[in-house]
Amino acid sequence: MKPDKPTQIKKESDLCGHNRKVLLDYRIPTRLEEIEKLADAVNQALSDPDLAFHANVCLEELITNTIVHGLKGAADRFIQVQISVSNEWLEILLKDDAPQFDPFMQAPSPNLDLDINERPIGGLGVHMVKKLMDDARADYDGSGNVIVLLKKLHQAAG
Amino acid sequence: MDLQTRSENNAVVVTISGRLDAVTAPDYEKSIRELIDGGNICIVVDFEQLDYISSAGLRGLLLMAKLLNAKGGRACLANVKGNVRSVFDMCGFNTLFKMENSVAEALAVIAG
């Protein structure tokens, strides 16, 4: 996504780093039922309810992917979540200790034009993250996957 | 998520509230399967009280639509709005489902 401007986005993000304010640092146990507690914390941290909704959808999709696919359901691990804002950007960081996987490169794009009978069940999560965020990337740092999501803010948030 | 059902005009109205997510979607799928297996093939789902939906929730709705198609049934959704509606739109679900602004209108669509 946005293949034309990834470096520019990163640069702008770094420039805004001076005003970067961390709104949430959260360590979520790798169990699906923990996601609602994280969502409550996100709703507290982000005062804009639309922004919180979008953040929560992205977090659920990526955390569910990691738990179900990356960790094969292992319930005794943790994923680190950090949400911060600068003047212009919402930044969401996720760090897991699952095997290397880049959902944004490896997940196939869904065909949204198929009818009910033709539509496969599933495969929409990563598509939703890409639609909701302005930039989404994953890197493996040797101990786990680091996902960085960026969303341009239209007004002051936090 | 809380799920309530009631019969109205030869259709079943399913009211869902709270979150339709990775944890609750399996419960939704189970309830819908039971309804359809029990011969209820005209279903209105009322989204008025639903605060949140993720791809797992959409998955449950698509499953319902597939099951109903296989049995010659039909579904109509009511009160899909706000951020929940935006999730529908970004995944093309607005073209998969009939959607109305009230349960009464959805029931009329089902009856027609």
Interface residues (C-beta under 8 A of the other chain):
Chain A: L32 E33 I35 E36 A39 D50 F53 H54 N56 V57 E60 E61 T64 P110 L112 D113 D115 I116 N117 R119 I121 G122 L124 G125 H127 M128 K131 L132
Chain B: R19 D21 A22 V23 Y52 S54 S55 A56 L58 R59 L62 L63 A65 K66 N69 N83 V87 M90 C91 G92 L96
